């Protein structure tokens, strides 16, 4: 199942959480993205708040050539980097959801900039 929100692209798949994380990392690599950071939200919530939460991982993905283009155009764009991709256990057992930020929606905060729009379109295609 594929969905869109006003700020991202969402797909639910019939694979385990761990398998989906690995496949997502592989797909990102194939598209020229490196994973700069991994945040295990469920573990952080357990540690900080003592609450149980579904398995939920944020992958901070960066495509260096595209990041460089945007930084040349707008030096403060680093506030919106890296591109986040999340993987979490879906409500249905045995299914996992993957969501990626919509770079065009994210960069709309910068204002009307055609060059940034072009890069954002390329990021979206690759994500």
C-alpha positions, 0 to 999 in steps of 0.5 A: 500500500502506498500513501502520501501525506502533505510532507512525505511518501509512505508505503507499507510492505509485508516484510519484517521490521529488520528486513525492511530496515536492511532493504531500505538502507540498500535501496538508499545506497543504490540511489546514492544516499548514505545513512548518516544517523540512525535513531531508535525511537522506541529505545529512546522512549523506553530509556527516557520515559519508561514507555513501550512503543512499536519498533521505530527507526529514523534513518538520516539519509544524505546524497552528498552531491545533492546536499552540496548543490543545495548548500551552494544555493542556500547555506542555511539549508543544513537546518533541513538536512539530512533527508529523513526516512522512517521505518516502523512496525505497522498496525498489522502484524508482519507488516512494516511501514517505510516513509520518506520526507517529501523534499519539495514540501520540506524545501518550500519553507525556504521560499520560491527558488527554482534551483532548490526546486530542481534538486528537491525533485531529484531527491524525491525521485531517488527517495 
